[in-house]
Amino acid sequence: MKTRIHVNQHNIRANAKGADLPVLTVKTYKENVKCNRVAVHGPSTVVYSPDKPLSFGGGGGGGGRIQNVTSGSL
């Protein structure tokens, strides 16, 4: 199963101004989980590719395949 971890820069900026929003979204084919902490188990790759953004509209983004991901709030 392909899983992507998206970093929400808008929420990071809002949190700098006092908000308390989750800044990470773990995306799979069937769900999106918003959180502040992600543990990646096993071999993984994190990719920053501003010249090849993902189709969901991110300005950069993590590509690759990440398996065995668990998430939870801080």
Phi and psi restraints in degrees (range 20) as a CNS / XPLOR table:
assign (resid 1 and name C) (resid 2 and name N)
       (resid 2 and name CA) (resid 2 and name C) 1.0 -82.6 20.0 2
assign (resid 2 and name N) (resid 2 and name CA)
       (resid 2 and name C) (resid 3 and name N) 1.0 130.9 20.0 2
assign (resid 2 and name C) (resid 3 and name N)
       (resid 3 and name CA) (resid 3 and name C) 1.0 -129.6 20.0 2
assign (resid 3 and name N) (resid 3 and name CA)
       (resid 3 and name C) (resid 4 and name N) 1.0 136.1 20.0 2
assign (resid 3 and name C) (resid 4 and name N)
       (resid 4 and name CA) (resid 4 and name C) 1.0 -120.4 20.0 2
assign (resid 4 and name N) (resid 4 and name CA)
       (resid 4 and name C) (resid 5 and name N) 1.0 145.5 20.0 2
assign (resid 4 and name C) (resid 5 and name N)
       (resid 5 and name CA) (resid 5 and name C) 1.0 -112.7 20.0 2
assign (resid 5 and name N) (resid 5 and name CA)
       (resid 5 and name C) (resid 6 and name N) 1.0 118.6 20.0 2
assign (resid 5 and name C) (resid 6 and name N)
       (resid 6 and name CA) (resid 6 and name C) 1.0 -105.6 20.0 2
assign (resid 6 and name N) (resid 6 and name CA)
       (resid 6 and name C) (resid 7 and name N) 1.0 134.1 20.0 2
assign (resid 6 and name C) (resid 7 and name N)
       (resid 7 and name CA) (resid 7 and name C) 1.0 -100.1 20.0 2
assign (resid 7 and name N) (resid 7 and name CA)
       (resid 7 and name C) (resid 8 and name N) 1.0 121.3 20.0 2
assign (resid 7 and name C) (resid 8 and name N)
       (resid 8 and name CA) (resid 8 and name C) 1.0 -91.9 20.0 2
assign (resid 8 and name N) (resid 8 and name CA)
       (resid 8 and name C) (resid 9 and name N) 1.0 99.6 20.0 2
assign (resid 8 and name C) (resid 9 and name N)
       (resid 9 and name CA) (resid 9 and name C) 1.0 -67.5 20.0 2
assign (resid 9 and name N) (resid 9 and name CA)
       (resid 9 and name C) (resid 10 and name N) 1.0 -26.6 20.0 2
assign (resid 9 and name C) (resid 10 and name N)
       (resid 10 and name CA) (resid 10 and name C) 1.0 -66.5 20.0 2
assign (resid 10 and name N) (resid 10 and name CA)
       (resid 10 and name C) (resid 11 and name N) 1.0 -39.4 20.0 2
assign (resid 10 and name C) (resid 11 and name N)
       (resid 11 and name CA) (resid 11 and name C) 1.0 -70.8 20.0 2
assign (resid 11 and name N) (resid 11 and name CA)
       (resid 11 and name C) (resid 12 and name N) 1.0 -33.9 20.0 2
assign (resid 11 and name C) (resid 12 and name N)
       (resid 12 and name CA) (resid 12 and name C) 1.0 -61.8 20.0 2
assign (resid 12 and name N) (resid 12 and name CA)
       (resid 12 and name C) (resid 13 and name N) 1.0 -44.8 20.0 2
assign (resid 12 and name C) (resid 13 and name N)
       (resid 13 and name CA) (resid 13 and name C) 1.0 -65.0 20.0 2
assign (resid 13 and name N) (resid 13 and name CA)
       (resid 13 and name C) (resid 14 and name N) 1.0 -41.4 20.0 2
assign (resid 13 and name C) (resid 14 and name N)
       (resid 14 and name CA) (resid 14 and name C) 1.0 -64.3 20.0 2
assign (resid 14 and name N) (resid 14 and name CA)
       (resid 14 and name C) (resid 15 and name N) 1.0 -39.7 20.0 2
assign (resid 14 and name C) (resid 15 and name N)
       (resid 15 and name CA) (resid 15 and name C) 1.0 -64.6 20.0 2
assign (resid 15 and name N) (resid 15 and name CA)
       (resid 15 and name C) (resid 16 and name N) 1.0 -32.8 20.0 2
assign (resid 15 and name C) (resid 16 and name N)
       (resid 16 and name CA) (resid 16 and name C) 1.0 -64.9 20.0 2
assign (resid 16 and name N) (resid 16 and name CA)
       (resid 16 and name C) (resid 17 and name N) 1.0 -22.6 20.0 2
assign (resid 16 and name C) (resid 17 and name N)
       (resid 17 and name CA) (resid 17 and name C) 1.0 -98.4 20.0 2
assign (resid 17 and name N) (resid 17 and name CA)
       (resid 17 and name C) (resid 18 and name N) 1.0 9.3 20.0 2
assign (resid 17 and name C) (resid 18 and name N)
       (resid 18 and name CA) (resid 18 and name C) 1.0 111.9 20.0 2
assign (resid 18 and name N) (resid 18 and name CA)
       (resid 18 and name C) (resid 19 and name N) 1.0 -6.6 20.0 2
assign (resid 18 and name C) (resid 19 and name N)
       (resid 19 and name CA) (resid 19 and name C) 1.0 -73.7 20.0 2
assign (resid 19 and name N) (resid 19 and name CA)
       (resid 19 and name C) (resid 20 and name N) 1.0 170.4 20.0 2
assign (resid 19 and name C) (resid 20 and name N)
       (resid 20 and name CA) (resid 20 and name C) 1.0 -133.3 20.0 2
assign (resid 20 and name N) (resid 20 and name CA)
       (resid 20 and name C) (resid 21 and name N) 1.0 71.2 20.0 2
assign (resid 20 and name C) (resid 21 and name N)
       (resid 21 and name CA) (resid 21 and name C) 1.0 -108.8 20.0 2
assign (resid 21 and name N) (resid 21 and name CA)
       (resid 21 and name C) (resid 22 and name N) 1.0 147.8 20.0 2
assign (resid 21 and name C) (resid 22 and name N)
       (resid 22 and name CA) (resid 22 and name C) 1.0 -68.9 20.0 2
assign (resid 22 and name N) (resid 22 and name CA)
       (resid 22 and name C) (resid 23 and name N) 1.0 138.6 20.0 2
assign (resid 22 and name C) (resid 23 and name N)
       (resid 23 and name CA) (resid 23 and name C) 1.0 -104.2 20.0 2
assign (resid 23 and name N) (resid 23 and name CA)
       (resid 23 and name C) (resid 24 and name N) 1.0 -7.9 20.0 2
assign (resid 23 and name C) (resid 24 and name N)
       (resid 24 and name CA) (resid 24 and name C) 1.0 -116.1 20.0 2
assign (resid 24 and name N) (resid 24 and name CA)
       (resid 24 and name C) (resid 25 and name N) 1.0 145.0 20.0 2
assign (resid 24 and name C) (resid 25 and name N)
       (resid 25 and name CA) (resid 25 and name C) 1.0 -128.7 20.0 2
assign (resid 25 and name N) (resid 25 and name CA)
       (resid 25 and name C) (resid 26 and name N) 1.0 123.4 20.0 2
assign (resid 25 and name C) (resid 26 and name N)
       (resid 26 and name CA) (resid 26 and name C) 1.0 -94.8 20.0 2
assign (resid 26 and name N) (resid 26 and name CA)
       (resid 26 and name C) (resid 27 and name N) 1.0 116.7 20.0 2
assign (resid 26 and name C) (resid 27 and name N)
       (resid 27 and name CA) (resid 27 and name C) 1.0 -110.3 20.0 2
assign (resid 27 and name N) (resid 27 and name CA)
       (resid 27 and name C) (resid 28 and name N) 1.0 127.8 20.0 2
assign (resid 27 and name C) (resid 28 and name N)
       (resid 28 and name CA) (resid 28 and name C) 1.0 -122.7 20.0 2
assign (resid 28 and name N) (resid 28 and name CA)
       (resid 28 and name C) (resid 29 and name N) 1.0 -177.7 20.0 2
assign (resid 28 and name C) (resid 29 and name N)
       (resid 29 and name CA) (resid 29 and name C) 1.0 -68.0 20.0 2
assign (resid 29 and name N) (resid 29 and name CA)
       (resid 29 and name C) (resid 30 and name N) 1.0 -19.7 20.0 2
assign (resid 29 and name C) (resid 30 and name N)
       (resid 30 and name CA) (resid 30 and name C) 1.0 -118.4 20.0 2
assign (resid 30 and name N) (resid 30 and name CA)
       (resid 30 and name C) (resid 31 and name N) 1.0 -10.2 20.0 2
assign (resid 30 and name C) (resid 31 and name N)
       (resid 31 and name CA) (resid 31 and name C) 1.0 -157.0 20.0 2
assign (resid 31 and name N) (resid 31 and name CA)
       (resid 31 and name C) (resid 32 and name N) 1.0 161.0 20.0 2
assign (resid 31 and name C) (resid 32 and name N)
       (resid 32 and name CA) (resid 32 and name C) 1.0 -122.0 20.0 2
assign (resid 32 and name N) (resid 32 and name CA)
       (resid 32 and name C) (resid 33 and name N) 1.0 125.4 20.0 2
assign (resid 32 and name C) (resid 33 and name N)
       (resid 33 and name CA) (resid 33 and name C) 1.0 -115.3 20.0 2
assign (resid 33 and name N) (resid 33 and name CA)
       (resid 33 and name C) (resid 34 and name N) 1.0 120.6 20.0 2
assign (resid 33 and name C) (resid 34 and name N)
       (resid 34 and name CA) (resid 34 and name C) 1.0 -93.2 20.0 2
assign (resid 34 and name N) (resid 34 and name CA)
       (resid 34 and name C) (resid 35 and name N) 1.0 135.5 20.0 2
assign (resid 34 and name C) (resid 35 and name N)
       (resid 35 and name CA) (resid 35 and name C) 1.0 -161.3 20.0 2
assign (resid 35 and name N) (resid 35 and name CA)
       (resid 35 and name C) (resid 36 and name N) 1.0 178.8 20.0 2
assign (resid 35 and name C) (resid 36 and name N)
       (resid 36 and name CA) (resid 36 and name C) 1.0 -115.2 20.0 2
assign (resid 36 and name N) (resid 36 and name CA)
       (resid 36 and name C) (resid 37 and name N) 1.0 -6.7 20.0 2
assign (resid 36 and name C) (resid 37 and name N)
       (resid 37 and name CA) (resid 37 and name C) 1.0 -141.1 20.0 2
assign (resid 37 and name N) (resid 37 and name CA)
       (resid 37 and name C) (resid 38 and name N) 1.0 136.8 20.0 2
assign (resid 37 and name C) (resid 38 and name N)
       (resid 38 and name CA) (resid 38 and name C) 1.0 -134.9 20.0 2
assign (resid 38 and name N) (resid 38 and name CA)
       (resid 38 and name C) (resid 39 and name N) 1.0 131.9 20.0 2
assign (resid 38 and name C) (resid 39 and name N)
       (resid 39 and name CA) (resid 39 and name C) 1.0 -107.1 20.0 2
assign (resid 39 and name N) (resid 39 and name CA)
       (resid 39 and name C) (resid 40 and name N) 1.0 125.0 20.0 2
assign (resid 39 and name C) (resid 40 and name N)
       (resid 40 and name CA) (resid 40 and name C) 1.0 -106.4 20.0 2
assign (resid 40 and name N) (resid 40 and name CA)
       (resid 40 and name C) (resid 41 and name N) 1.0 119.5 20.0 2
assign (resid 40 and name C) (resid 41 and name N)
       (resid 41 and name CA) (resid 41 and name C) 1.0 -100.3 20.0 2
assign (resid 41 and name N) (resid 41 and name CA)
       (resid 41 and name C) (resid 42 and name N) 1.0 126.9 20.0 2
assign (resid 41 and name C) (resid 42 and name N)
       (resid 42 and name CA) (resid 42 and name C) 1.0 93.3 20.0 2
assign (resid 42 and name N) (resid 42 and name CA)
       (resid 42 and name C) (resid 43 and name N) 1.0 -178.0 20.0 2
assign (resid 42 and name C) (resid 43 and name N)
       (resid 43 and name CA) (resid 43 and name C) 1.0 -61.6 20.0 2
assign (resid 43 and name N) (resid 43 and name CA)
       (resid 43 and name C) (resid 44 and name N) 1.0 135.0 20.0 2
assign (resid 43 and name C) (resid 44 and name N)
       (resid 44 and name CA) (resid 44 and name C) 1.0 -149.3 20.0 2
assign (resid 44 and name N) (resid 44 and name CA)
       (resid 44 and name C) (resid 45 and name N) 1.0 164.5 20.0 2
assign (resid 44 and name C) (resid 45 and name N)
       (resid 45 and name CA) (resid 45 and name C) 1.0 -135.8 20.0 2
assign (resid 45 and name N) (resid 45 and name CA)
       (resid 45 and name C) (resid 46 and name N) 1.0 134.1 20.0 2
assign (resid 45 and name C) (resid 46 and name N)
       (resid 46 and name CA) (resid 46 and name C) 1.0 -110.9 20.0 2
assign (resid 46 and name N) (resid 46 and name CA)
       (resid 46 and name C) (resid 47 and name N) 1.0 128.7 20.0 2
assign (resid 46 and name C) (resid 47 and name N)
       (resid 47 and name CA) (resid 47 and name C) 1.0 -124.9 20.0 2
assign (resid 47 and name N) (resid 47 and name CA)
       (resid 47 and name C) (resid 48 and name N) 1.0 130.2 20.0 2
assign (resid 47 and name C) (resid 48 and name N)
       (resid 48 and name CA) (resid 48 and name C) 1.0 -107.6 20.0 2
assign (resid 48 and name N) (resid 48 and name CA)
       (resid 48 and name C) (resid 49 and name N) 1.0 117.6 20.0 2
assign (resid 48 and name C) (resid 49 and name N)
       (resid 49 and name CA) (resid 49 and name C) 1.0 -137.5 20.0 2
assign (resid 49 and name N) (resid 49 and name CA)
       (resid 49 and name C) (resid 50 and name N) 1.0 78.2 20.0 2
assign (resid 49 and name C) (resid 50 and name N)
       (resid 50 and name CA) (resid 50 and name C) 1.0 -65.1 20.0 2
assign (resid 50 and name N) (resid 50 and name CA)
       (resid 50 and name C) (resid 51 and name N) 1.0 -24.6 20.0 2
assign (resid 50 and name C) (resid 51 and name N)
       (resid 51 and name CA) (resid 51 and name C) 1.0 -81.9 20.0 2
assign (resid 51 and name N) (resid 51 and name CA)
       (resid 51 and name C) (resid 52 and name N) 1.0 -12.6 20.0 2
assign (resid 51 and name C) (resid 52 and name N)
       (resid 52 and name CA) (resid 52 and name C) 1.0 -133.8 20.0 2
assign (resid 52 and name N) (resid 52 and name CA)
       (resid 52 and name C) (resid 53 and name N) 1.0 69.8 20.0 2
assign (resid 52 and name C) (resid 53 and name N)
       (resid 53 and name CA) (resid 53 and name C) 1.0 -66.7 20.0 2
assign (resid 53 and name N) (resid 53 and name CA)
       (resid 53 and name C) (resid 54 and name N) 1.0 155.9 20.0 2
assign (resid 53 and name C) (resid 54 and name N)
       (resid 54 and name CA) (resid 54 and name C) 1.0 -74.7 20.0 2
assign (resid 54 and name N) (resid 54 and name CA)
       (resid 54 and name C) (resid 55 and name N) 1.0 161.6 20.0 2
assign (resid 54 and name C) (resid 55 and name N)
       (resid 55 and name CA) (resid 55 and name C) 1.0 -71.2 20.0 2
assign (resid 55 and name N) (resid 55 and name CA)
       (resid 55 and name C) (resid 56 and name N) 1.0 -13.1 20.0 2
assign (resid 55 and name C) (resid 56 and name N)
       (resid 56 and name CA) (resid 56 and name C) 1.0 -82.9 20.0 2
assign (resid 56 and name N) (resid 56 and name CA)
       (resid 56 and name C) (resid 57 and name N) 1.0 9.2 20.0 2
assign (resid 56 and name C) (resid 57 and name N)
       (resid 57 and name CA) (resid 57 and name C) 1.0 98.2 20.0 2
assign (resid 57 and name N) (resid 57 and name CA)
       (resid 57 and name C) (resid 58 and name N) 1.0 4.4 20.0 2
assign (resid 57 and name C) (resid 58 and name N)
       (resid 58 and name CA) (resid 58 and name C) 1.0 -69.3 20.0 2
assign (resid 58 and name N) (resid 58 and name CA)
       (resid 58 and name C) (resid 59 and name N) 1.0 146.0 20.0 2
assign (resid 58 and name C) (resid 59 and name N)
       (resid 59 and name CA) (resid 59 and name C) 1.0 -75.7 20.0 2
assign (resid 59 and name N) (resid 59 and name CA)
       (resid 59 and name C) (resid 60 and name N) 1.0 -25.8 20.0 2
assign (resid 59 and name C) (resid 60 and name N)
       (resid 60 and name CA) (resid 60 and name C) 1.0 -136.3 20.0 2
assign (resid 60 and name N) (resid 60 and name CA)
       (resid 60 and name C) (resid 61 and name N) 1.0 -146.6 20.0 2
assign (resid 60 and name C) (resid 61 and name N)
       (resid 61 and name CA) (resid 61 and name C) 1.0 148.1 20.0 2
assign (resid 61 and name N) (resid 61 and name CA)
       (resid 61 and name C) (resid 62 and name N) 1.0 160.6 20.0 2
assign (resid 61 and name C) (resid 62 and name N)
       (resid 62 and name CA) (resid 62 and name C) 1.0 -93.6 20.0 2
assign (resid 62 and name N) (resid 62 and name CA)
       (resid 62 and name C) (resid 63 and name N) 1.0 129.7 20.0 2
assign (resid 62 and name C) (resid 63 and name N)
       (resid 63 and name CA) (resid 63 and name C) 1.0 -107.3 20.0 2
assign (resid 63 and name N) (resid 63 and name CA)
       (resid 63 and name C) (resid 64 and name N) 1.0 -162.8 20.0 2
assign (resid 63 and name C) (resid 64 and name N)
       (resid 64 and name CA) (resid 64 and name C) 1.0 86.6 20.0 2
assign (resid 64 and name N) (resid 64 and name CA)
       (resid 64 and name C) (resid 65 and name N) 1.0 -178.7 20.0 2
assign (resid 64 and name C) (resid 65 and name N)
       (resid 65 and name CA) (resid 65 and name C) 1.0 -116.8 20.0 2
assign (resid 65 and name N) (resid 65 and name CA)
       (resid 65 and name C) (resid 66 and name N) 1.0 125.0 20.0 2
assign (resid 65 and name C) (resid 66 and name N)
       (resid 66 and name CA) (resid 66 and name C) 1.0 -122.0 20.0 2
assign (resid 66 and name N) (resid 66 and name CA)
       (resid 66 and name C) (resid 67 and name N) 1.0 124.3 20.0 2
assign (resid 66 and name C) (resid 67 and name N)
       (resid 67 and name CA) (resid 67 and name C) 1.0 -116.9 20.0 2
assign (resid 67 and name N) (resid 67 and name CA)
       (resid 67 and name C) (resid 68 and name N) 1.0 161.7 20.0 2
assign (resid 67 and name C) (resid 68 and name N)
       (resid 68 and name CA) (resid 68 and name C) 1.0 58.2 20.0 2
assign (resid 68 and name N) (resid 68 and name CA)
       (resid 68 and name C) (resid 69 and name N) 1.0 53.2 20.0 2
assign (resid 68 and name C) (resid 69 and name N)
       (resid 69 and name CA) (resid 69 and name C) 1.0 -99.9 20.0 2
assign (resid 69 and name N) (resid 69 and name CA)
       (resid 69 and name C) (resid 70 and name N) 1.0 133.4 20.0 2
assign (resid 69 and name C) (resid 70 and name N)
       (resid 70 and name CA) (resid 70 and name C) 1.0 -120.0 20.0 2
assign (resid 70 and name N) (resid 70 and name CA)
       (resid 70 and name C) (resid 71 and name N) 1.0 150.8 20.0 2
assign (resid 70 and name C) (resid 71 and name N)
       (resid 71 and name CA) (resid 71 and name C) 1.0 -138.1 20.0 2
assign (resid 71 and name N) (resid 71 and name CA)
       (resid 71 and name C) (resid 72 and name N) 1.0 158.5 20.0 2
assign (resid 71 and name C) (resid 72 and name N)
       (resid 72 and name CA) (resid 72 and name C) 1.0 -171.2 20.0 2
assign (resid 72 and name N) (resid 72 and name CA)
       (resid 72 and name C) (resid 73 and name N) 1.0 159.6 20.0 2
assign (resid 72 and name C) (resid 73 and name N)
       (resid 73 and name CA) (resid 73 and name C) 1.0 -78.7 20.0 2
assign (resid 73 and name N) (resid 73 and name CA)
       (resid 73 and name C) (resid 74 and name N) 1.0 154.7 20.0 2
